Amino acid sequence: MNAPAPQENTVELALEGMTCAACAARIEKGLNKMPGVTAAVNFASEKAQVRYSGVSVEDLLARVEKIGYKASVSTRETRGEEKAKKLAQYAADRRQFIIAALLTVPLLAQMGWMFAGPVETLAHHHAELPRWLQFALATPVQLWVGWRFYVGAWHALRGGGGNMDVLVAIGTGAAWLFSSVVFLFGLDEHVYFEASATVITLVLLGKLMEARAKVKTGEAIEALIRLQPQTATLLVDGEYRTVPVGSLVPDDVFVVRGGESVPVDGVVLAGDSSVNESMLTGESVPVQKRSGDRVLAATVNGNGQLTCRATGVGSHTLLAGIIRLVEAAQGSKAPVQRLADQVAAVFVPVVMVIAVLTLFGNWWWHGAFTPALINAVAVLVIACPCALGLATPTAIMVGTGKGAQQGILIRNAAALELAERLDMLAVDKTGTLTEGAPRVTDVLPAEGVGETVLLLLAASLEQGATHPLAQAVVARAEGLSLVAPTNVEVLVGKGVQGRVGEQLLVLASPAGLAELGHAPDDGVLAPLQSAGKTVVGLLADNRFMGLLAIADPLRATTTAAVARLQQMGVEVLMLTGDNKRTAAAIAQTVGIHRFEAEVLPQRKSAAIAELKRQGKHVGMVGDGINDAPALAAADVSFAMGAGSDVALEAADITLMRDDLNGIAAAISLSRATLRKIRQNLFFAFIYNVLGIPLAALGMLNPVIAGAAMAASSVSVVSNSLLLKRWKP
């Protein structure tokens, strides 16, 4: 008997000690070597998303420790502690930078000559500070402020790899050690204390700027967390009690006064007010709430007072689901990042080889050790892989966060990347192009049949059905004494049958009626279908009882949204189970040029698969449940109007508003984010592609190389932050 497979679990780890993309790559590689472990490390957020089975969390933490870094389990509760630790570290780094800057300024003041000519002629163009003073100023910077680089380099080398710390430690250490030997032994050589001290100071400045910018990339998730109110007003035995939100349980009755935030998800029991839901949906117009309506945690009540019953508390609120989704998306990796990961994995060893070749090549060519050493130092300093590691995750963090603020919830980075390529969008009619609230507009009983009888039988058969058309029939029969049906059976793609009393009833589409030998009169049918109405007919014991015409109004924004998608190069394809006349009428009204009618649910996924075989990149809009096969077949699946955690789990991209414009906005956001990623990767690579050869040829001073290295990381993060300007 086979043993059951170990249960797969997930955990988020907060990482300490990473200094560049090579660190992230090494931790990720080390974790993924463990059996049953799949890890993705995000250098920008300093987090690892880990799926594991057959090992414990303690094993994961020990592995990270063995690689040379620190890790702890990250949860919602530890977030405050992690932030406080980062702030304390930032303050300590800032103090060290100030001290390093004060010690470096006198050395830097004598460096204007460095831009005047080749290294070997520089000693003749300036008056140096006394060498003992240079040694006294540079040594604390190198051995105290720069000690972090030696520690980081040791951990990296002990773990079997290299990182930015190795490059900086070797580069600045070589310059300082050479200069110290020259000073202590009184040799007739130029010293480079100013280069070693200035590079360390500039690198530290770059890390400070980078840390500050990285915090801004995560502001969106922090803003979502801050939305959660801390207290709630309970109504107990007619008395108001203020309690912590965490103490609420389902079915508690709470009160939301005017201007207060809703503490948890709930249903309105009494009251009438407008609620601002823009923080979750991006919709600026307040939504009217009365008895029976749903309210969501963190939304803001208007002027009225609402009495509500709690339905979702703690981690089961929609806000908590959104936060989980955004955190997972920000921690995931886009396929476009693979190239950067592959480069980062071999970057440091390659740079070390180039530096050694530079040292011996220049020494052989020029016959002088000093300029050869300085050129090798410049190679080591310019070649920092930090920007490479920040290029993709910072853009994804800002993009997914910005999307959440606009009611666009992106499941992972892969979905964000794939959405950029979409050139075909498959949509259902009901609830996507239309409002999803159909109503019966025409009741056409057969000769000798009363309108009331037709409605009574049809509505009795449709009781309990969840399809919008069925609910429309039941709603039209309000006030009639319906009879409970028995032996109800769905005729897939055609209708439904069952017994009401002694009669066998069949409610079917015109095609289904025709198969049963009761094709409706085309003179009656055609005008209804041409008006965009869905027509169904009723048979009772194989006797034709009449027709019902049902209309589902188009959303006010549908026509404009379809036009916008087409302008973006995305063709809209309507897949509907409705008849061809109705489908053609709807398609013509909204400007859709391509549609397929009378499509059974299982045929939708086949239609999408066929489009993909034709080379199309296909998105599918559905509710995440009924259209599951089609959603799974699509490159990117969309769900509109999320109302529960189920909706968040069902699609790649979830839109909080019932508006097709949200899909156009999601594709636009995807394109903007991928554009930033490509720009970032260009910036990251161009610094090294141009900088390393220049440094190797002696055309780049180590100090300028240090400044360029710092600028590369800051420019990448700053470029990602420009995504905050994106608007749908």
Residue pairs with C-beta under 8 A, 6 or more apart in sequence:
5 53
6 36
6 53
6 54
7 53
8 36
8 51
8 52
8 53
9 51
9 52
9 53
10 49
10 50
10 51
10 52
11 50
11 52
11 57
11 60
11 73
12 47
12 48
12 49
12 50
12 73
12 74
12 75
12 327
12 331
13 47
13 48
13 50
13 60
13 61
13 64
13 71
13 72
13 73
13 74
14 46
14 47
14 71
14 72
14 73
14 74
14 78
14 82
15 27
15 41
15 46
15 47
15 48
15 64
15 69
15 70
15 71
16 46
16 69
16 70
16 71
16 72
17 23
17 68
17 69
17 70
17 152
17 155
18 24
18 27
18 43
18 46
18 69
19 152
19 163
19 164
19 165
19 207
19 386
20 43
20 163
20 164
20 165
20 344
20 384
20 385
20 386
20 388
20 389
21 43
21 340
21 341
21 344
21 347
21 385
21 386
21 388
21 389
21 390
22 156
22 161
22 162
22 163
22 164
22 344
22 345
22 347
22 348
22 385
22 389
23 43
23 69
23 156
23 163
23 164
24 41
24 42
24 43
24 344
24 389
25 41
25 341
25 344
25 345
25 389
26 67
26 156
26 159
26 160
26 161
26 163
27 39
27 41
27 48
27 64
27 67
27 69
28 39
28 40
28 41
28 48
28 341
29 345
30 63
30 64
30 66
30 67
30 159
31 37
31 39
31 41
31 48
31 50
31 60
31 63
31 64
32 38
32 39
34 52
34 55
34 59
34 60
34 63
35 54
35 55
36 52
36 53
36 54
36 55
37 50
37 51
37 52
37 55
37 60
38 50
38 51
38 52
39 48
39 49
39 50
39 51
40 48
40 49
40 50
40 331
40 332
40 333
41 47
41 48
42 48
42 49
42 330
42 331
42 333
42 393
43 389
43 390
43 393
44 214
44 217
44 389
44 390
44 393
44 394
44 397
44 717
45 214
45 217
45 218
45 330
45 331
45 393
45 397
47 74
47 331
48 64
48 71
48 331
49 328
49 331
49 332
50 60
52 60
57 73
60 71
61 71
61 72
61 73
64 70
64 71
65 71
66 159
67 159
68 154
68 155
68 156
68 158
68 159
69 155
72 78
74 82
76 225
79 225
86 211
86 215
90 208
90 211
90 212
93 204
93 207
93 208
93 211
94 208
96 144
96 145
96 204
97 145
97 201
97 204
97 205
97 208
99 140
99 145
100 141
100 145
100 197
100 200
100 201
100 204
101 201
101 205
103 137
103 138
103 140
103 141
103 197
104 137
104 141
104 194
104 197
104 198
104 201
106 129
106 133
106 137
107 129
107 134
107 137
107 138
107 193
107 194
107 197
107 198
108 194
108 198
110 126
110 127
110 128
110 129
110 194
111 194
111 198
111 703
112 126
113 122
113 125
113 126
114 122
114 701
114 703
115 701
116 122
116 125
117 125
118 371
118 698
119 190
119 370
119 371
119 374
119 698
119 701
120 366
120 368
120 370
120 371
122 190
123 190
128 134
128 191
131 182
131 183
131 191
131 193
132 183
134 179
134 183
134 191
134 193
134 194
135 179
135 180
135 183
135 193
137 193
137 197
138 176
138 179
138 193
138 194
138 196
138 197
139 176
139 180
141 196
141 197
141 200
141 201
142 172
142 173
142 176
142 196
142 197
142 200
145 200
145 201
145 204
146 168
146 169
146 172
146 200
148 165
149 165
149 168
149 169
149 172
149 200
149 203
150 165
150 169
150 173
151 165
152 163
152 164
152 165
152 166
152 169
153 162
153 163
153 165
153 166
153 168
153 169
153 170
155 165
156 162
156 163
156 165
156 166
157 166
161 348
162 348
162 349
162 352
163 348
163 385
164 348
164 384
164 385
164 386
166 348
166 352
167 348
167 351
167 352
167 380
167 381
167 383
167 384
168 199
168 200
168 203
168 380
168 381
168 384
170 352
170 355
170 380
171 199
171 355
171 376
171 377
171 378
171 379
171 380
171 381
171 702
172 195
172 196
172 199
172 200
172 377
172 381
173 196
174 373
174 376
174 377
175 192
175 193
175 195
175 196
175 199
175 373
175 374
175 377
175 702
176 192
176 193
176 196
176 197
178 189
178 191
178 192
178 370
178 373
179 191
179 192
179 193
179 196
181 187
182 189
182 190
182 191
183 191
189 370
190 370
192 374
192 377
192 702
194 703
195 374
195 377
195 701
195 702
195 703
196 702
198 702
198 703
198 706
199 377
199 381
199 702
199 703
199 705
199 706
200 706
202 703
202 706
202 707
202 709
202 710
203 381
203 384
203 706
203 709
203 710
205 710
206 386
206 709
206 710
206 711
206 713
206 714
207 710
207 713
209 710
209 713
209 714
210 386
210 390
210 713
210 714
210 717
213 394
213 714
213 717
213 718
213 721
214 390
214 394
214 717
216 721
217 394
217 397
217 398
217 401
217 717
217 720
217 721
218 330
218 397
218 401
219 401
220 326
220 397
220 398
220 400
220 401
220 402
220 404
220 405
221 323
221 326
221 327
221 330
221 401
221 404
223 405
224 319
224 322
224 323
224 326
224 404
225 323
227 261
227 279
227 297
227 298
227 319
228 245
228 297
228 298
228 319
229 245
229 260
229 261
229 262
229 263
229 297
229 298
230 244
230 245
231 242
231 243
231 244
231 245
231 263
232 242
232 243
232 244
232 245
232 248
232 254
232 263
232 264
233 240
233 241
233 242
233 243
233 254
233 255
233 256
233 257
233 260
234 240
234 241
234 242
234 243
234 248
234 252
234 253
234 254
234 255
235 241
235 253
235 254
235 255
235 307
236 253
240 255
245 263
245 264
245 313
246 314
248 254
248 263
248 264
248 310
248 313
248 314
249 310
249 313
250 310
250 311
250 312
250 313
251 309
251 310
252 309
252 310
252 313
253 269
253 307
253 308
253 309
253 310
254 263
254 264
254 266
254 307
254 308
254 310
255 305
255 306
255 307
255 308
256 262
256 263
256 295
256 301
256 305
256 306
256 308
257 301
257 305
258 273
258 301
258 302
258 303
258 304
258 305
259 300
259 301
259 302
259 303
260 300
260 301
261 297
261 298
261 299
261 300
261 301
262 275
262 295
262 296
262 297
262 298
262 299
262 300
262 301
262 306
262 308
263 297
264 297
264 310
264 311
264 312
264 313
264 314
264 317
265 294
265 295
265 296
265 297
265 310
265 311
265 312
265 313
265 316
265 317
265 318
266 294
266 295
266 308
266 309
266 310
266 311
266 312
267 292
267 293
267 294
267 295
267 308
267 309
267 311
268 289
268 290
268 291
268 292
268 293
268 294
268 295
268 306
268 307
268 308
269 291
269 307
269 308
269 309
270 291
270 306
270 307
271 289
271 290
271 291
271 304
271 305
271 306
271 307
272 288
272 289
272 290
272 304
273 288
273 289
273 301
273 302
273 303
273 304
273 305
273 306
274 286
274 287
274 288
274 289
274 302
274 303
274 304
275 286
275 287
275 288
275 289
275 295
275 299
275 300
275 301
275 302
275 306
276 286
276 299
276 300
276 302
277 283
277 286
277 287
277 296
277 299
278 284
279 298
279 299
279 300
279 405
280 296
280 298
280 299
280 318
280 319
280 322
280 407
280 656
281 407
281 656
281 657
282 405
282 406
282 407
282 408
282 656
282 657
282 728
283 407
283 656
283 657
286 302
289 295
289 306
294 311
294 643
295 306
295 308
296 317
296 318
296 319
297 312
297 317
297 318
297 319
297 320
298 319
312 318
314 320
315 324
316 645
318 642
318 643
318 644
318 645
318 648
321 644
321 645
321 648
322 404
322 409
322 648
325 409
325 410
325 411
325 648
325 654
326 400
326 401
326 404
326 409
326 410
328 411
328 412
329 396
329 400
329 410
329 411
329 412
329 413
329 416
330 393
330 396
330 397
330 400
330 401
332 396
332 412
332 413
332 414
333 341
333 392
333 393
333 413
333 414
334 392
334 396
334 413
334 414
334 416
334 417
334 677
335 414
335 417
336 392
336 417
336 674
336 677
336 678
336 681
337 392
337 393
337 413
339 681
340 388
340 389
340 391
340 392
340 681
340 684
343 385
343 388
344 385
344 388
344 389
347 383
347 385
347 388
348 385
351 379
351 380
351 383
351 692
352 380
354 379
354 383
354 692
354 696
355 376
355 379
355 380
356 376
357 696
358 372
358 375
358 376
358 379
358 695
358 696
359 372
359 373
359 375
359 376
360 372
361 372
361 696
362 371
362 372
362 375
362 376
362 696
362 698
363 369
363 372
366 372
371 698
374 698
374 701
374 702
375 695
375 696
375 697
375 698
377 702
378 695
378 696
378 700
378 701
378 702
378 705
379 692
379 695
379 696
379 705
381 695
381 702
381 705
381 706
381 709
382 687
382 688
382 691
382 692
382 694
382 695
382 700
382 705
382 708
382 709
383 688
383 691
383 692
383 709
384 709
384 712
384 713
386 709
386 712
386 713
387 680
387 683
387 684
387 687
387 712
387 713
387 715
387 716
388 681
388 684
388 685
390 680
390 684
390 713
390 716
390 717
390 720
391 677
391 680
391 681
391 683
391 684
391 716
392 413
392 677
392 680
392 681
394 680
394 716
394 717
394 720
394 721
395 673
395 676
395 677
395 680
395 719
395 720
395 723
396 413
396 416
396 673
396 677
397 720
398 673
398 676
398 720
398 721
398 723
398 724
399 410
399 416
399 669
399 670
399 672
399 673
399 676
399 723
399 726
400 410
400 413
400 416
402 669
402 723
402 724
402 726
403 409
403 410
403 666
403 669
406 665
406 669
406 728
407 655
407 656
407 657
407 662
408 653
408 654
408 655
408 656
408 662
408 665
408 666
408 669
408 728
409 642
409 648
409 653
409 654
409 655
409 656
410 416
410 652
410 653
410 666
411 651
411 652
411 653
411 654
412 652
415 636
415 652
415 653
416 669
416 670
416 673
416 674
417 670
417 674
418 617
418 635
418 636
418 652
418 670
419 619
419 636
419 652
419 653
419 666
419 667
419 670
420 667
420 670
420 671
420 673
420 674
421 617
421 635
422 570
422 617
422 618
422 619
422 635
422 636
422 667
423 569
423 570
423 571
423 616
423 617
424 570
424 571
424 573
424 611
424 616
424 617
424 618
424 619
425 565
425 570
425 571
425 572
425 573
425 618
425 619
425 620
425 621
425 663
426 573
426 574
426 575
426 604
426 607
426 608
426 611
426 618
426 619
426 620
426 621
426 630
426 634
427 433
427 572
427 573
427 574
427 575
427 620
427 621
427 660
428 574
428 575
428 576
428 604
428 621
428 622
428 627
429 552
429 574
429 576
429 578
429 583
429 586
430 436
430 438
430 468
430 469
430 552
430 576
431 468
431 623
431 640
431 658
432 621
432 622
432 640
432 660
433 554
433 555
433 558
433 562
433 574
433 586
433 590
433 660
434 552
434 553
434 554
434 555
434 558
434 586
435 552
435 553
435 554
435 555
435 658
436 468
436 552
436 658
437 468
437 472
437 552
437 553
438 468
438 469
438 471
438 472
438 534
438 550
438 551
438 552
439 472
439 475
439 476
439 550
439 551
439 552
440 472
440 473
440 475
440 476
440 548
440 549
440 550
441 533
441 549
441 550
441 551
442 528
442 533
442 547
442 548
442 549
443 451
443 454
443 455
443 476
443 546
443 548
444 524
444 546
444 547
444 548
444 549
445 451
445 453
445 454
445 545
445 546
446 544
446 545
446 546
449 545
449 546
452 480
453 545
454 538
454 545
454 546
454 548
455 473
455 476
455 477
455 480
455 548
456 477
456 480
456 481
456 482
456 483
457 500
457 503
457 505
457 538
457 540
457 545
458 473
458 477
458 505
458 507
458 536
458 538
458 548
459 473
459 474
459 476
459 477
459 480
459 482
460 482
460 483
460 484
460 485
460 500
460 505
461 485
461 488
461 496
461 497
461 498
461 500
461 505
461 507
461 538
462 470
462 471
462 473
462 474
462 496
462 507
463 474
463 482
463 484
463 485
464 488
465 471
465 474
465 496
468 552
469 534
469 536
469 550
470 496
472 550
472 552
473 507
473 536
473 548
473 550
474 482
476 548
483 500
483 501
485 498
485 499
485 500
485 505
486 498
486 499
486 500
487 498
487 499
488 496
488 497
488 498
489 496
489 497
489 498
490 496
491 497
491 506
491 508
491 512
492 600
492 601
493 577
493 598
493 600
493 601
494 508
494 509
494 511
494 512
494 515
495 506
495 507
495 508
495 509
495 512
495 536
496 506
496 507
496 508
497 504
497 505
497 506
497 507
497 508
498 504
498 505
499 505
503 540
503 541
504 540
504 541
504 542
505 538
505 539
505 540
506 512
506 516
506 538
506 539
507 536
507 537
507 538
507 539
508 516
508 536
508 537
508 539
509 535
509 536
509 537
509 579
510 519
510 520
510 525
510 535
510 537
510 579
511 579
511 598
513 519
513 520
513 537
513 539
513 544
516 539
516 542
518 537
518 539
518 542
518 544
520 535
520 537
520 547
524 547
525 535
525 547
526 581
528 535
528 547
528 549
529 535
529 579
529 581
529 582
529 585
530 581
530 585
531 551
531 585
532 551
532 582
532 585
532 586
532 589
533 549
533 550
533 551
533 582
534 549
534 550
534 551
534 552
534 578
534 579
534 582
535 547
535 548
535 549
535 550
535 579
535 582
536 547
536 548
536 550
537 544
537 545
537 546
537 547
537 548
538 544
538 545
538 546
538 547
538 548
539 545
554 586
554 589
554 590
555 658
555 659
555 660
557 659
557 660
557 661
558 590
558 660
559 589
559 590
559 591
560 661
561 659
561 660
561 661
561 663
561 664
562 572
562 590
562 591
562 592
562 660
563 591
564 661
564 664
565 572
565 660
565 663
565 664
565 667
566 572
566 591
568 664
568 667
568 668
570 619
570 664
570 667
571 593
571 594
572 592
572 594
573 592
573 594
573 595
573 596
573 607
573 611
574 583
574 586
574 587
574 592
574 594
574 595
574 596
575 595
575 596
575 599
575 604
575 607
575 630
576 582
576 583
576 586
576 595
576 596
576 597
576 598
576 599
577 597
577 598
577 599
577 600
577 601
578 586
578 597
578 598
579 597
579 598
580 597
580 598
582 597
583 595
583 596
583 597
584 595
584 597
586 592
587 593
587 594
587 595
596 607
599 607
601 626
601 627
601 629
601 630
602 629
604 620
604 627
604 629
604 630
605 629
605 630
605 632
605 633
607 630
608 618
608 620
608 630
608 633
608 634
609 633
611 618
612 618
612 633
612 635
617 635
618 633
618 634
618 635
618 636
619 634
619 635
619 636
619 637
619 638
619 663
619 667
620 627
620 630
620 631
620 633
620 634
620 636
620 637
620 638
621 637
621 638
621 639
621 640
621 660
621 663
622 628
622 630
622 631
622 637
622 638
622 639
622 651
623 639
623 640
623 647
623 650
624 631
624 637
624 639
624 646
624 647
624 649
624 650
624 651
625 646
625 650
628 650
631 637
631 650
631 651
636 652
636 653
637 650
637 651
637 652
637 653
638 651
638 652
638 653
638 654
638 655
638 663
638 666
639 647
639 650
639 651
639 653
639 654
639 655
640 655
640 657
640 658
640 659
640 660
640 662
640 663
641 647
641 655
641 656
641 657
641 658
642 648
642 654
642 655
642 656
647 654
648 654
653 663
653 666
655 662
655 663
655 666
656 662
661 728
662 728
664 728
665 728
668 726
668 728
669 726
669 728
672 723
672 726
673 723
676 719
676 720
676 722
676 723
679 719
680 716
680 719
680 720
683 712
683 715
683 716
683 719
684 712
684 716
687 708
687 709
687 712
691 700
691 705
691 708
694 700
695 705
700 708
